[in-house]
Amino acid sequence: MTIAFDGRVAIVTGAGNGLGRSHALALAARGAKVVVNDFGGARDGSGGSSEAALRVVEEIRAAGGEAIADGANVCEPDQAQAMVARALEAWGRVDILINNAGILRDRTFAKMELSDFRAVVDVHLMGAVNCTKAVWEIMRGQSYGRILMTTSTSGVYGNFGQSNYGAAKAGLVGFMNVLHFEGQKHNVRVNAIAPTAATRMTADVMDAAMLRRLDPAFVTPAALYLVSEEAPSRTVLLAGAGTYARMAIVESEGVFLPESERTPEAIAASFDRIASLASFIETETGLAHVDRILARAGEAENANGSRMVQSGMS
């Protein structure tokens, strides 16, 4: 099976450098027409320039592909809408959105200004929301769409000094989970990638060997699969240094406690069994979890009722 994007139109945010650049070049090489979006700011989001996006467009065109540069700030809904309008004007449709734009303002929570927390959430989380909102009805109307969120192990697992970044990246997984259901019947598939790559956001903390192993190009194959016609939906792939894995949110089987034992002390006494993942469940929806625990409670009540009846009969 060959994955191609002939006739498809893709928007990649934060595509002037690093991961976004790699994704944009690879999409174009496989036939997609690409909007190369980059606000052109520094790693912390300050400043702004169209030079990086224009360089990537020149690379794509030099290789025989089609691309346009766009300097929209993804934090601004009107600019995101205008970016999508440009794609429609140029090519008549939008099939793929890769939400990749991001900034870093790392600091321990004790020392972090709320303005720095908000700035990071605005770019990573709300930026993805703004761009996704701009393409959502288009994709629903054409019964085709592929949207990719860029999450991070810093969000799902945590990382010291990145409370703002981690909160935003974890939020994108929740955003993906819900949009999966809302896009399902319209053939709009929504996934996420958790990359580990050497980019300008991480390059200053890596040595030469790490930089070589963590080439952004090694992440891009997973990104392209997740926005292809054959893509799954509601899938998070970890990708980096040649390793690809699926991330899943699971819950333990848990322990049912009778009503008379629902105390903090009983939770403490049972905690090892409660927390054990020797047997785990990957729950499809929030309501499925509710159904499971209610069914378990009902089974326990029925069993208890049966025991009481049997005891009375005897």
N, C-alpha and C positions, 0 to 999 in steps of 0.2 A: 504494500500500500504506500503510495506516494502522497504526501500532504502538500497541497498547492493552494494558492489564494488568488488564482486568476479571476479577474472581474470583481474581486472584493475590495472594499474601501475600509481602511483602518485608520484610527486615530490613536497615537501613542503620546501620552503626556510625559513631560520630563525627558524628552527624547534627544536632547542636545548632547548628552554625555552618558557614559556608563551603560547601565542596563537598558535604559530607554533607547539609546542609540543602537545598541546591539539588536534589540527587538525590531526597531524600524528598518534597519538594513536587511535583516533576515526576512521580514515580511515582504519587502520590496523585491528581494532576490527571488522569491517564490511567487511573484506575480501581483501582489497587492499594490494598490494605489494608497499612499501613506500621507497623512497629515502629521508632520513632525512638529509637535508642540513643545515649546520650552520658553518659560518666562525669562530665562537667562540670568537668574539671580545667583548669588553666592551660596555656599553650603548652608548658611543660616537663613537664607531667604532674602537677604538684603540685595539692593541693586536690581539690575535688569538689563538684558541685552538680547538682541535677536541673532547675534553672530553664531552661537553654537548650533541653533536650529538650521540656519542657512548653510552651514558647513555640511551637516548631515544630508540636507536636500541635495547639495551639489554632489556628494558621494553617490547618492541614489541615482541621480540623473546621469552621472558619468558612467554608471554601470548599466544604463539603458532603462532604468525604472522611472516611475512617475511619483512625484512628491511635491508638496507645498509646505512652506514653513508657516508656523503660527506662534505668536507670542502671547497668547491669552494667559492671564493669571487665573488658575483654576479655582482660586478662592472667591472669585467674582462670578456669580451665576450668569450675569449678562454677557460676560466675556466668554464663558463656556458655551452659551447659546450661539454667540456670534461665530465661534470656532466651528461648531457643527454646521451652521448655515453656510460657511465657506466651503466645507466639504460637499454639502449638497449642491451648491452652485457649480462646483468644479466637476463633480462626478455623479450626482443624482441620488446617492444613497450612502448609508453608513452601516457597515456590517460588523465591525470589530472596534472595541474600545479597550485599550490597555491603560489602566489608571496606575501610572508609575511615578508621577511627580512627587517629590518629597524634599524636606529640609531636616536639619538636625540642630537642636539647641540643648545639648546634653548638660545636665547639672543634677546634683542630688536634689530631692524634693525640698529639703530644708532650705536650700539656697536658691531654688528656682523662683523666678518672678512669674506670676500668673499670666502675664503677657506672653512670656516665652512658652508656657504650657499651651495657651490658646493658639498661638501662631502655628505650632507643630500640628495640633489637632485640626486646625483650619485647612492646612495644606493636604495632609494625608487623608483624613477622614472626610471633611466637608468638601475638599477638592474633588475627591472621588464621587461624592454624592452629587455635586453640581454637574460634573461631566456626564455621569450616568443619567441624571434627570434630563439632560439635554438630548440624549439619544434614545431614551426609553420608549417614547411613543412612536418614534420612527421605526425602531426595531420591532415593536409589537405590530405596527401597521403592515410591515413587509413580511411578517412571520419568519423573521430570521435575525438573530443577533448573538454575538459572543462578547461577553464582558469579563475582563480579568482584573481582579484586585491584587495589589501588591501588599501582602501582609509581612510578618516578620516573627522569628522565634523570640525576639525581644518582647513582643506583645503576648504571644501564647505561653511562653515559658518564663519570661521576665529577664531583665538585664539591669545591673546596677547603674543608676544615674540616668535612666531613660523612662521615667514615669510618663512624660508627655508622649513620647514616641510609642511606648508600649501600649498606652491607652488607645491611641489612634489606630495602631495596627491590629489590636484585638477587636476594636469596633468594626473594622472592615470584614472580619470573619462573620460577625453577627449580621452585617449588612448583606453579605453574600448569601447567608443561610435563608434569609427572608425573601430576597429577590429571586432565588432559585424557584420557590413555590409560585411567586407571582408571574414569573416569566415562562413557566413550564408549558402552558398550553399554546403559547405564541412562538415556540421554538427559540426562545431567548435563554441561552445557557450562561450561567454565572459561576465563575470559579475564582480561585485565589492561588497565588504563588508566594512561597516564603523563600526568597533567594538568599544565598550566602555568596557574596561576590565582592571583589575589590573595586570599589568605586571611589569617587572623590569624597564620599561621606565616611569611608573606612580606610582609605589608602595610607593615611598617616600613622596607623597603628599596626601595620603589617610589614613583615620583612619581604625580601625579594622572592623567596620560595613560596610564601603564602600568596603573594600577588600573582605569581604564575599559575598556581593551582586554582586560584579563585577568579580566573578570567570570567567576566560577565558573559562571554560567548557560551560558556558551559551551562548557563542558566536558560538561555534563550530557547533551546529545543523544547524544554518543558512548557515555556510560555506559549510557544507556537502551537504545540499540541492542544493546550487548553483553550485556544481561540479558533481551532480548526472545525470543519464541518463534523468531524468524528468526535468532537470533545464530549466528555462527560458533563455533569453539572453538579454544583455544590461539592466540589473537590478542591482540597488544598494540597498542592504538591510542594515539598521541600526540594530545592535544587541548588547544588553547589559542588565544585571540585569533582564533578563526575558522578556524584551520588544523587539519586532521585528516590524520593519516598513519599508516601501519602501520610498526611497528618490527620488524626481523627480525634474527636471529642467523645470520650466514653464515660460511663458511670459504673460504679461497682454494683454488684447484685444487691447489696445493702442488707440490712437486718430489720425484720418486722418486730416491733415491740408491742405487747398487749397494752391496753390503755392504762392499766395500773402501774406499768413499768416505764412510762414515758417521762423520765426525770433526767436531769443533767448527770446524775450519778450513774444511771443505767447507760446513758450514751458513752460516758467515760469508760465504763467497764466493758462495753461492747465495741469500743472504737477500732481496735485492730481488725475485727471482722467487718465492721462497717466500711473501713477504708481499703480492705483487701481487693486487689484487682485480679485475683486468681481466676475469678469468673466476672467478666465485664459485659456491658451492653452498649452498643452504639445506637442511640435513640434517634429515630427519624425526625420527629418534631417535638416541640415543647408539649403539645397536647398528648402525644404518645406516652411521654413520661407520666403525665397526670393519669392517663388511662391505666397504666401499669400499676401505679401505687394504689389507685382506688380498687382495682381488681384484686390486688393482694390483700387489701384490707377486707374486702367483701368475702374472699375465700376464708380468711381467718375467722370472721364473724360467723359464717355459715358452719365452719368446722366446729367452732365453739358451741353454736346452737345445737348442732347434732349431738355433741358430747353431753350437753345438758339434758336433751330429750332422752338419750340413752340412759343417762344416770337416773332420771326420773322414772323411766320404765322399769329399770332394774330395782 
